[in-house]
Amino acid sequence: MSGRQNLFNRVWDLHTVGTLASGQTQLFIGQHLIHEVTSPQAFQMLRDRGLKVMYPERTLATVDHIIPTDNQARPFLDVLAEEMMSAVEKNCREFGVTLLNLNDSRQGIVHIVGPEQGLTQPGITLACGDSHTSTHGAFGCIAFGIGTSQVADVLASQTMALGRPKVRRVGVDGKLHPGVFAKDVILHIIRKLGVQGGVGYAYEFAGSTFDAMTMEERMTVCNMSIEGGARCGYINPDQTTVEYLRGRPLSPKGEAFELAAKWWLGLASQPDSEFDDRVDLKAEDIEPTVTWGINPAQSVGVNEAIGAVSDFPVGEQQGVREALEFMELKEKQKIRGLKIDVAFIGSCTNGRISDLREAAKVAQGHHVAPNVRALVVPGSQQVRVQAEAEGLHKIFEAAGFEWRAAGCSMCLAMNPDKLRGREICASSSNRNFKGRQGSPTGRTLLMSPAMVAAAAINGAVADVREMA
């Protein structure tokens, strides 16, 4: 390249062990995160081969996907969930891996606890057996979601084989309108570029809109990179990144922190860095956004109507027809006013303290509509403690929301929190696929936590900007 390397390629090169015969890179993984769902088979692969975990201090385990968020008494009522819990406890003991279990105050959703603890840092490579590992890219690191066999590879060798993706700079500039949040930004990007638009790419999110975001907002954006087809997504480290990490339990301390911070800031892509592709969008064009279909690209602004089938590219039209039929919606129908049955605030996308604060602002002084079941699920035990210290739980409970323990909950419904039948859920999570929230026929509308709160109160999709 004639220009400087972008952050992605620089970090990739720093972690390259070698090039394999397949042409893939053998990449060193600096930090490995595991949870109870995708790790049991990986540990068994190690046992079958008589292998140990090469660097157990570079792996951290937590429990999140299958744990109940109401009654957490052991053994769990769900036999499979209890088996998974027992397996992760046994595996971590046997292989010397630290586990954040339910009795550990650091427990929570894997992509929330890593940043909370200061484990996620600029310039590292990070892998986890979970699609939304791209969340950690908010810190200027390369973070990949991997499959179970790759989890075993990382446990055994601290490396994995990967093809180097191209890098696309996704620029968003300008100031967001009131009532428009990070969730709206990433839904807008996915709508514009498509769910397959990022295939073969890593996304660098850049521009003044991201520069102005907090770390928690940046995590929301990077979390859903995978929903746009990208292999990962990241944002360059800046002073906001440094100050977030300062004083975290696993961050460097004292002079070591200042030296690390200087190195972190030096990793950022520069104005003359080269990219394989560039896309530029304007913040002023982004409205509160709601998905209407069965993939995250099928969305509209809250006051927009769904397009006619003929408005979509020919290759997408069959998928649009399928989505309209499944969702029981019509061409040119407005999303605003669509009645909901369930409201869910939480997940690795939007289960952080700032998400709960924004939702509580909307909920305060109001009450959940009759016949709407509404849940608020903090993303970690630390988020829950902070929220309760601020009295947010009292606001939610007074408004008729259920206040739960930390976990993945209704995002993927591998636990008791599920949709029933054809229920429609306003959700702050990341996927609206058929069956994603536990019912094969359940329907999901993705939106920001504040928009979920507005929908819960109105009993239908509403514009949060009009909530008093």
VEXKE-239128 format. One record per residue (C-alpha): x, y, z. Coordinates in Angstrom, 2 decimals. Example, Ala and Ser with C-alpha at 12.3 -4.5 7.8 and 13.67 -1.06 7.14 Angstrom:
2
@X=12.30&Y=-4.50&Z=7.80
@X=13.67&Y=-1.06&Z=7.14
This chain:
468
@X=0.00&Y=0.00&Z=0.00
@X=1.20&Y=3.47&Z=-0.80
@X=-0.57&Y=5.01&Z=2.17
@X=-0.27&Y=3.96&Z=5.79
@X=-1.81&Y=0.75&Z=7.01
@X=-5.24&Y=1.02&Z=8.51
@X=-5.66&Y=-0.26&Z=12.07
@X=-7.09&Y=-3.60&Z=10.99
@X=-4.17&Y=-4.59&Z=8.78
@X=-1.62&Y=-3.34&Z=11.28
@X=-3.08&Y=-5.39&Z=14.13
@X=-3.49&Y=-8.41&Z=11.84
@X=0.18&Y=-8.28&Z=10.86
@X=1.30&Y=-7.90&Z=14.47
@X=-0.52&Y=-11.14&Z=15.34
@X=0.43&Y=-13.21&Z=12.30
@X=2.27&Y=-16.39&Z=13.25
@X=2.60&Y=-17.65&Z=9.70
@X=0.87&Y=-18.33&Z=6.40
@X=-0.66&Y=-21.77&Z=5.95
@X=-0.64&Y=-23.86&Z=2.76
@X=-4.30&Y=-22.92&Z=2.29
@X=-3.29&Y=-19.28&Z=2.04
@X=-4.94&Y=-18.53&Z=5.38
@X=-3.15&Y=-16.74&Z=8.18
@X=-2.32&Y=-18.54&Z=11.40
@X=-3.33&Y=-15.74&Z=13.74
@X=-2.36&Y=-15.46&Z=17.40
@X=-5.39&Y=-14.76&Z=19.59
@X=-4.49&Y=-12.54&Z=22.52
@X=-7.72&Y=-12.98&Z=24.47
@X=-10.26&Y=-15.80&Z=24.36
@X=-13.74&Y=-15.56&Z=25.88
@X=-15.97&Y=-18.59&Z=26.33
@X=-19.46&Y=-19.33&Z=27.64
@X=-21.53&Y=-22.37&Z=28.50
@X=-23.12&Y=-23.07&Z=25.09
@X=-20.29&Y=-23.37&Z=22.54
@X=-17.51&Y=-24.61&Z=24.86
@X=-18.50&Y=-28.15&Z=26.03
@X=-17.76&Y=-29.83&Z=22.69
@X=-14.52&Y=-27.86&Z=22.34
@X=-13.23&Y=-29.08&Z=25.70
@X=-14.21&Y=-32.62&Z=24.77
@X=-12.14&Y=-32.31&Z=21.60
@X=-9.14&Y=-31.48&Z=23.79
@X=-9.80&Y=-34.49&Z=26.03
@X=-10.13&Y=-36.80&Z=23.03
@X=-6.69&Y=-35.69&Z=21.84
@X=-5.04&Y=-35.60&Z=25.25
@X=-4.43&Y=-31.85&Z=24.98
@X=-4.35&Y=-29.08&Z=27.58
@X=-5.38&Y=-25.44&Z=27.33
@X=-2.14&Y=-23.83&Z=26.21
@X=-2.55&Y=-20.48&Z=27.97
@X=-5.45&Y=-20.76&Z=30.44
@X=-4.74&Y=-17.25&Z=31.71
@X=-5.71&Y=-15.94&Z=28.24
@X=-9.20&Y=-17.49&Z=28.45
@X=-12.07&Y=-16.16&Z=30.55
@X=-15.41&Y=-17.96&Z=30.92
@X=-18.80&Y=-16.62&Z=31.92
@X=-22.37&Y=-17.95&Z=31.92
@X=-25.10&Y=-16.04&Z=30.12
@X=-27.02&Y=-17.75&Z=27.30
@X=-29.03&Y=-20.41&Z=29.11
@X=-29.32&Y=-19.05&Z=32.64
@X=-32.79&Y=-18.07&Z=33.88
@X=-33.22&Y=-14.40&Z=34.74
@X=-35.88&Y=-14.97&Z=37.39
@X=-35.46&Y=-18.18&Z=39.41
@X=-31.75&Y=-19.02&Z=39.39
@X=-31.89&Y=-21.79&Z=42.00
@X=-29.78&Y=-24.84&Z=41.12
@X=-30.38&Y=-27.30&Z=39.66
@X=-32.14&Y=-25.37&Z=36.89
@X=-35.58&Y=-26.61&Z=35.92
@X=-34.36&Y=-26.95&Z=32.32
@X=-32.35&Y=-30.19&Z=32.29
@X=-30.25&Y=-29.22&Z=29.26
@X=-29.42&Y=-25.85&Z=30.79
@X=-28.29&Y=-27.55&Z=33.99
@X=-26.13&Y=-29.97&Z=31.99
@X=-24.44&Y=-27.05&Z=30.21
@X=-23.83&Y=-25.25&Z=33.50
@X=-22.36&Y=-28.36&Z=35.10
@X=-20.17&Y=-28.90&Z=32.03
@X=-18.68&Y=-25.40&Z=32.02
@X=-18.01&Y=-25.62&Z=35.76
@X=-16.28&Y=-28.99&Z=35.38
@X=-14.30&Y=-27.93&Z=32.31
@X=-13.03&Y=-24.71&Z=33.84
@X=-11.94&Y=-26.52&Z=37.01
@X=-10.19&Y=-29.27&Z=35.07
@X=-8.41&Y=-27.01&Z=32.58
@X=-7.60&Y=-24.11&Z=34.92
@X=-9.81&Y=-21.49&Z=33.29
@X=-11.32&Y=-18.64&Z=35.34
@X=-15.12&Y=-18.83&Z=35.41
@X=-17.46&Y=-15.96&Z=36.27
@X=-20.25&Y=-18.10&Z=37.68
@X=-23.61&Y=-16.93&Z=39.04
@X=-22.07&Y=-16.43&Z=42.50
@X=-19.41&Y=-14.10&Z=41.05
@X=-20.30&Y=-10.40&Z=41.07
@X=-18.53&Y=-10.01&Z=37.70
@X=-20.87&Y=-12.45&Z=35.89
@X=-22.87&Y=-11.29&Z=32.91
@X=-23.17&Y=-11.44&Z=29.14
@X=-19.79&Y=-12.28&Z=27.68
@X=-19.58&Y=-9.14&Z=25.51
@X=-20.44&Y=-6.88&Z=28.43
@X=-18.15&Y=-8.35&Z=31.08
@X=-15.00&Y=-8.25&Z=28.92
@X=-15.08&Y=-4.45&Z=28.53
@X=-16.29&Y=-3.93&Z=32.12
@X=-13.24&Y=-5.72&Z=33.45
@X=-10.80&Y=-3.89&Z=31.17
@X=-9.96&Y=-7.14&Z=29.42
@X=-10.91&Y=-5.75&Z=26.01
@X=-8.12&Y=-3.41&Z=24.91
@X=-6.99&Y=-1.70&Z=21.69
@X=-4.62&Y=-3.58&Z=19.43
@X=-5.39&Y=-7.10&Z=20.64
@X=-6.98&Y=-9.99&Z=18.81
@X=-10.00&Y=-11.45&Z=20.58
@X=-12.15&Y=-14.47&Z=19.80
@X=-15.29&Y=-15.99&Z=21.28
@X=-17.70&Y=-18.71&Z=20.23
@X=-20.48&Y=-16.22&Z=19.73
@X=-21.57&Y=-14.23&Z=16.66
@X=-21.58&Y=-10.86&Z=18.36
@X=-17.93&Y=-10.87&Z=19.42
@X=-17.55&Y=-7.96&Z=17.01
@X=-18.80&Y=-5.84&Z=19.96
@X=-15.24&Y=-5.66&Z=21.30
@X=-14.05&Y=-3.92&Z=18.13
@X=-15.38&Y=-0.71&Z=19.67
@X=-12.02&Y=-0.58&Z=21.48
@X=-9.90&Y=-0.72&Z=18.34
@X=-9.16&Y=-4.42&Z=18.48
@X=-9.89&Y=-7.23&Z=16.02
@X=-12.65&Y=-9.39&Z=17.48
@X=-14.04&Y=-12.48&Z=15.79
@X=-16.99&Y=-14.72&Z=16.48
@X=-15.90&Y=-18.33&Z=15.90
@X=-17.35&Y=-21.85&Z=15.74
@X=-16.88&Y=-24.67&Z=18.23
@X=-14.03&Y=-26.35&Z=16.34
@X=-12.20&Y=-23.02&Z=16.27
@X=-12.84&Y=-22.62&Z=20.00
@X=-10.97&Y=-25.90&Z=20.42
@X=-8.14&Y=-24.61&Z=18.18
@X=-7.73&Y=-21.48&Z=20.30
@X=-7.86&Y=-23.41&Z=23.57
@X=-5.20&Y=-25.83&Z=22.36
@X=-2.86&Y=-23.50&Z=20.47
@X=-3.90&Y=-19.88&Z=21.16
@X=-4.07&Y=-19.51&Z=17.37
@X=-6.59&Y=-20.06&Z=14.60
@X=-6.64&Y=-20.13&Z=10.81
@X=-8.35&Y=-17.21&Z=9.09
@X=-8.44&Y=-15.62&Z=5.66
@X=-7.64&Y=-11.92&Z=5.76
@X=-10.75&Y=-9.89&Z=4.89
@X=-10.73&Y=-6.65&Z=2.96
@X=-11.42&Y=-3.45&Z=4.90
@X=-14.26&Y=-1.03&Z=4.20
@X=-14.39&Y=2.37&Z=5.86
@X=-17.99&Y=3.18&Z=6.80
@X=-18.07&Y=6.90&Z=7.49
@X=-20.91&Y=8.66&Z=9.28
@X=-20.58&Y=12.38&Z=9.88
@X=-22.74&Y=14.94&Z=11.62
@X=-24.79&Y=15.23&Z=14.79
@X=-27.60&Y=12.79&Z=15.53
@X=-31.08&Y=14.23&Z=16.05
@X=-32.58&Y=13.95&Z=19.57
@X=-34.19&Y=10.54&Z=20.03
@X=-31.77&Y=8.90&Z=17.60
@X=-29.33&Y=6.47&Z=19.20
@X=-26.42&Y=4.21&Z=18.28
@X=-28.87&Y=1.36&Z=17.58
@X=-30.55&Y=3.51&Z=14.94
@X=-27.18&Y=4.27&Z=13.36
@X=-26.22&Y=0.63&Z=12.89
@X=-29.72&Y=-0.37&Z=11.72
@X=-29.50&Y=2.46&Z=9.16
@X=-26.09&Y=1.28&Z=7.97
@X=-27.32&Y=-2.31&Z=7.58
@X=-30.41&Y=-1.10&Z=5.74
@X=-28.25&Y=0.86&Z=3.30
@X=-25.53&Y=-1.78&Z=2.75
@X=-27.60&Y=-4.96&Z=3.21
@X=-27.15&Y=-8.10&Z=5.28
@X=-24.70&Y=-9.44&Z=2.70
@X=-23.01&Y=-6.11&Z=2.01
@X=-20.14&Y=-6.77&Z=4.39
@X=-19.29&Y=-10.30&Z=3.26
@X=-15.53&Y=-10.55&Z=2.86
@X=-14.94&Y=-7.28&Z=4.72
@X=-14.03&Y=-5.89&Z=8.09
@X=-15.84&Y=-2.60&Z=8.73
@X=-14.01&Y=0.41&Z=10.11
@X=-16.63&Y=2.78&Z=11.51
@X=-15.26&Y=6.31&Z=11.32
@X=-16.35&Y=9.92&Z=11.19
@X=-17.51&Y=12.63&Z=13.56
@X=-20.68&Y=10.75&Z=14.56
@X=-18.68&Y=7.87&Z=16.02
@X=-16.08&Y=10.23&Z=17.45
@X=-18.84&Y=11.82&Z=19.55
@X=-20.17&Y=8.48&Z=20.86
@X=-19.48&Y=7.01&Z=24.27
@X=-17.80&Y=3.61&Z=24.47
@X=-21.14&Y=1.98&Z=25.25
@X=-22.68&Y=3.50&Z=22.12
@X=-19.70&Y=2.35&Z=20.05
@X=-20.15&Y=-1.18&Z=21.40
@X=-23.75&Y=-1.19&Z=20.18
@X=-22.63&Y=-0.25&Z=16.67
@X=-19.81&Y=-2.81&Z=16.49
@X=-22.03&Y=-5.50&Z=18.02
@X=-24.22&Y=-5.61&Z=14.92
@X=-21.42&Y=-5.54&Z=12.33
@X=-22.02&Y=-9.25&Z=11.85
@X=-25.66&Y=-8.54&Z=10.96
@X=-24.40&Y=-6.59&Z=7.97
@X=-22.35&Y=-9.58&Z=6.83
@X=-18.99&Y=-8.14&Z=7.97
@X=-16.41&Y=-10.46&Z=9.53
@X=-15.89&Y=-7.89&Z=12.26
@X=-16.24&Y=-4.17&Z=12.89
@X=-14.11&Y=-1.71&Z=14.81
@X=-13.66&Y=1.94&Z=15.78
@X=-10.28&Y=3.57&Z=16.18
@X=-9.11&Y=4.14&Z=19.76
@X=-9.12&Y=7.71&Z=21.02
@X=-9.11&Y=9.53&Z=24.35
@X=-12.66&Y=8.31&Z=25.01
@X=-11.33&Y=4.74&Z=24.78
@X=-8.42&Y=5.50&Z=27.08
@X=-10.57&Y=7.09&Z=29.78
@X=-13.06&Y=4.21&Z=29.71
@X=-10.24&Y=1.73&Z=30.35
@X=-8.50&Y=3.78&Z=33.02
@X=-8.86&Y=2.10&Z=36.42
@X=-10.61&Y=-1.04&Z=35.16
@X=-9.66&Y=-4.18&Z=37.15
@X=-7.69&Y=-5.82&Z=34.32
@X=-6.33&Y=-2.67&Z=32.65
@X=-2.64&Y=-1.85&Z=33.08
@X=-1.82&Y=0.22&Z=36.15
@X=0.21&Y=3.37&Z=36.77
@X=3.02&Y=4.12&Z=34.34
@X=2.24&Y=0.93&Z=32.40
@X=-1.21&Y=2.33&Z=31.64
@X=0.19&Y=5.59&Z=30.30
@X=2.62&Y=3.69&Z=28.07
@X=-0.17&Y=1.43&Z=26.86
@X=-2.45&Y=4.41&Z=26.18
@X=0.23&Y=6.05&Z=24.03
@X=0.59&Y=2.85&Z=22.00
@X=-3.19&Y=2.42&Z=21.72
@X=-3.65&Y=5.92&Z=20.31
@X=-0.86&Y=5.33&Z=17.80
@X=-2.72&Y=2.36&Z=16.29
@X=-5.52&Y=4.45&Z=14.81
@X=-5.95&Y=4.65&Z=11.06
@X=-4.67&Y=7.92&Z=9.65
@X=-6.09&Y=10.29&Z=6.97
@X=-3.75&Y=8.70&Z=4.40
@X=-4.56&Y=5.10&Z=5.38
@X=-5.84&Y=3.01&Z=2.50
@X=-9.05&Y=1.00&Z=2.38
@X=-10.49&Y=-1.46&Z=-0.08
@X=-13.77&Y=0.42&Z=-0.15
@X=-15.40&Y=3.50&Z=1.37
@X=-19.02&Y=4.37&Z=2.12
@X=-20.14&Y=7.74&Z=3.50
@X=-23.46&Y=8.47&Z=5.22
@X=-24.95&Y=11.49&Z=6.98
@X=-26.15&Y=11.45&Z=10.59
@X=-28.93&Y=13.90&Z=9.77
@X=-30.57&Y=11.29&Z=7.52
@X=-31.04&Y=8.82&Z=10.39
@X=-34.40&Y=8.53&Z=12.18
@X=-35.47&Y=6.27&Z=15.04
@X=-35.44&Y=2.98&Z=13.13
@X=-37.57&Y=-0.15&Z=13.44
@X=-37.19&Y=-3.47&Z=11.63
@X=-40.36&Y=-4.78&Z=9.97
@X=-39.07&Y=-8.03&Z=8.47
@X=-37.03&Y=-11.14&Z=9.19
@X=-33.51&Y=-9.80&Z=8.81
@X=-31.96&Y=-6.64&Z=10.28
@X=-31.74&Y=-4.87&Z=6.89
@X=-35.52&Y=-4.90&Z=6.53
@X=-36.17&Y=-1.69&Z=8.46
@X=-37.72&Y=1.76&Z=8.12
@X=-37.74&Y=5.03&Z=9.98
@X=-40.52&Y=5.06&Z=12.57
@X=-42.66&Y=7.38&Z=10.44
@X=-41.92&Y=5.67&Z=7.13
@X=-43.99&Y=3.10&Z=5.32
@X=-42.66&Y=-0.27&Z=4.19
@X=-41.87&Y=-0.11&Z=0.48
@X=-43.73&Y=-1.94&Z=-2.24
@X=-42.13&Y=-5.23&Z=-3.23
@X=-41.31&Y=-3.73&Z=-6.62
@X=-39.29&Y=-0.97&Z=-4.90
@X=-36.66&Y=-3.51&Z=-3.81
@X=-33.87&Y=-4.95&Z=-6.00
@X=-35.06&Y=-7.99&Z=-7.96
@X=-32.78&Y=-10.30&Z=-5.97
@X=-34.42&Y=-9.20&Z=-2.70
@X=-38.06&Y=-9.28&Z=-3.75
@X=-38.77&Y=-12.90&Z=-2.83
@X=-37.27&Y=-12.31&Z=0.62
@X=-39.45&Y=-9.22&Z=1.03
@X=-42.58&Y=-11.21&Z=0.11
@X=-41.60&Y=-13.91&Z=2.60
@X=-41.06&Y=-11.31&Z=5.33
@X=-44.36&Y=-9.54&Z=4.69
@X=-46.24&Y=-12.85&Z=4.79
@X=-44.53&Y=-14.02&Z=7.98
@X=-44.98&Y=-10.70&Z=9.75
@X=-48.56&Y=-10.31&Z=8.47
@X=-47.77&Y=-6.89&Z=7.05
@X=-48.69&Y=-5.26&Z=3.76
@X=-46.79&Y=-3.29&Z=1.16
@X=-46.77&Y=0.46&Z=1.90
@X=-47.97&Y=-0.15&Z=5.47
@X=-46.61&Y=2.18&Z=8.14
@X=-44.71&Y=0.52&Z=11.00
@X=-45.88&Y=3.13&Z=13.50
@X=-48.97&Y=1.97&Z=15.33
@X=-48.27&Y=-1.74&Z=14.89
@X=-49.45&Y=-3.39&Z=18.10
@X=-47.01&Y=-5.36&Z=20.25
@X=-47.44&Y=-8.08&Z=22.87
@X=-43.99&Y=-8.13&Z=24.46
@X=-41.26&Y=-5.55&Z=25.13
@X=-37.69&Y=-6.67&Z=25.83
@X=-34.88&Y=-4.35&Z=26.94
@X=-31.50&Y=-6.05&Z=27.29
@X=-28.95&Y=-8.20&Z=25.36
@X=-25.28&Y=-7.73&Z=24.49
@X=-26.41&Y=-5.03&Z=22.05
@X=-28.33&Y=-2.84&Z=24.47
@X=-28.08&Y=-4.17&Z=28.04
@X=-25.61&Y=-1.61&Z=29.41
@X=-26.22&Y=1.06&Z=32.02
@X=-26.62&Y=3.88&Z=29.48
@X=-29.27&Y=1.83&Z=27.64
@X=-31.23&Y=1.33&Z=30.84
@X=-30.96&Y=5.02&Z=31.71
@X=-32.42&Y=6.07&Z=28.35
@X=-35.26&Y=3.56&Z=28.63
@X=-36.00&Y=4.66&Z=32.22
@X=-36.29&Y=8.30&Z=31.08
@X=-39.07&Y=7.22&Z=28.74
@X=-40.76&Y=4.91&Z=31.26
@X=-40.80&Y=7.36&Z=34.16
@X=-44.29&Y=8.60&Z=34.95
@X=-45.92&Y=6.18&Z=32.54
@X=-47.20&Y=2.60&Z=32.68
@X=-46.88&Y=-0.36&Z=30.38
@X=-50.00&Y=-0.78&Z=28.26
@X=-52.52&Y=-3.46&Z=29.23
@X=-51.78&Y=-6.88&Z=27.73
@X=-48.10&Y=-6.04&Z=27.13
@X=-45.50&Y=-8.17&Z=28.91
@X=-42.37&Y=-6.06&Z=29.47
@X=-38.93&Y=-7.20&Z=30.69
@X=-35.78&Y=-5.27&Z=31.57
@X=-32.72&Y=-7.53&Z=31.81
@X=-29.36&Y=-5.95&Z=32.80
@X=-26.40&Y=-7.21&Z=30.79
@X=-24.30&Y=-8.01&Z=33.84
@X=-24.44&Y=-8.14&Z=37.60
@X=-22.42&Y=-4.92&Z=37.70
@X=-24.92&Y=-3.19&Z=35.42
@X=-27.72&Y=-4.39&Z=37.69
@X=-25.99&Y=-3.09&Z=40.84
@X=-25.34&Y=0.29&Z=39.18
@X=-28.92&Y=0.54&Z=37.93
@X=-30.31&Y=-0.26&Z=41.37
@X=-27.97&Y=2.28&Z=42.98
@X=-29.48&Y=4.88&Z=40.64
@X=-33.03&Y=3.71&Z=41.37
@X=-33.72&Y=2.71&Z=37.78
@X=-35.27&Y=-0.59&Z=38.85
@X=-37.87&Y=1.30&Z=40.87
@X=-38.78&Y=3.41&Z=37.84
@X=-39.20&Y=0.29&Z=35.70
@X=-41.17&Y=-1.62&Z=38.31
@X=-43.48&Y=1.34&Z=38.95
@X=-44.11&Y=1.49&Z=35.20
@X=-45.03&Y=-2.21&Z=35.09
@X=-41.79&Y=-3.69&Z=33.72
@X=-40.33&Y=-6.89&Z=35.19
@X=-36.82&Y=-6.32&Z=36.62
@X=-34.63&Y=-9.36&Z=36.12
@X=-31.18&Y=-10.81&Z=36.88
@X=-28.34&Y=-10.57&Z=34.36
@X=-28.31&Y=-12.79&Z=31.29
@X=-29.00&Y=-13.06&Z=27.56
@X=-32.70&Y=-13.63&Z=28.27
@X=-35.11&Y=-13.16&Z=25.38
@X=-32.47&Y=-12.19&Z=22.82
@X=-32.15&Y=-15.82&Z=21.73
@X=-34.48&Y=-17.56&Z=24.20
@X=-32.21&Y=-20.46&Z=25.20
@X=-33.76&Y=-19.95&Z=28.63
@X=-37.28&Y=-19.55&Z=30.03
@X=-37.71&Y=-16.03&Z=28.54
@X=-39.48&Y=-16.82&Z=25.25
@X=-42.17&Y=-15.53&Z=22.95
@X=-45.39&Y=-17.53&Z=22.82
@X=-47.12&Y=-18.33&Z=19.56
@X=-47.51&Y=-15.37&Z=17.21
@X=-46.59&Y=-12.70&Z=19.74
@X=-44.93&Y=-9.55&Z=18.42
@X=-41.97&Y=-8.30&Z=20.45
@X=-40.41&Y=-4.86&Z=20.48
@X=-36.81&Y=-5.81&Z=21.22
@X=-33.52&Y=-4.01&Z=21.83
@X=-31.61&Y=-7.15&Z=20.78
@X=-29.80&Y=-7.85&Z=17.50
@X=-31.67&Y=-10.45&Z=15.44
@X=-35.21&Y=-10.64&Z=14.10
@X=-34.87&Y=-14.03&Z=12.38
@X=-37.79&Y=-16.44&Z=12.38
@X=-37.85&Y=-18.32&Z=15.70
@X=-35.03&Y=-16.26&Z=17.20
@X=-36.95&Y=-15.37&Z=20.36
@X=-38.15&Y=-18.85&Z=21.20
@X=-41.36&Y=-19.31&Z=19.24
@X=-41.15&Y=-20.58&Z=15.63
@X=-43.97&Y=-18.21&Z=14.75
@X=-43.03&Y=-15.31&Z=17.05
@X=-42.28&Y=-11.94&Z=15.45
@X=-39.54&Y=-9.49&Z=16.40
@X=-39.19&Y=-5.75&Z=15.81
@X=-35.68&Y=-4.45&Z=16.54
@X=-35.28&Y=-0.90&Z=17.86
@X=-33.41&Y=1.15&Z=20.46
@X=-34.11&Y=0.64&Z=24.20
@X=-35.84&Y=4.02&Z=24.37
@X=-38.06&Y=3.03&Z=21.44
@X=-38.85&Y=-0.29&Z=23.15
@X=-39.93&Y=1.58&Z=26.27
@X=-42.13&Y=3.87&Z=24.15
@X=-43.71&Y=0.86&Z=22.44
@X=-44.33&Y=-0.86&Z=25.79
@X=-46.14&Y=2.20&Z=27.13
@X=-48.20&Y=2.79&Z=23.99
@X=-48.88&Y=-0.89&Z=23.31
@X=-47.70&Y=-0.27&Z=19.77
@X=-44.71&Y=1.05&Z=17.83
@X=-44.40&Y=4.74&Z=18.71
@X=-42.06&Y=7.66&Z=18.06
@X=-39.96&Y=8.15&Z=21.20
@X=-39.46&Y=11.79&Z=20.23
@X=-43.12&Y=12.44&Z=21.05
@X=-42.98&Y=10.95&Z=24.55
@X=-43.35&Y=13.56&Z=27.29
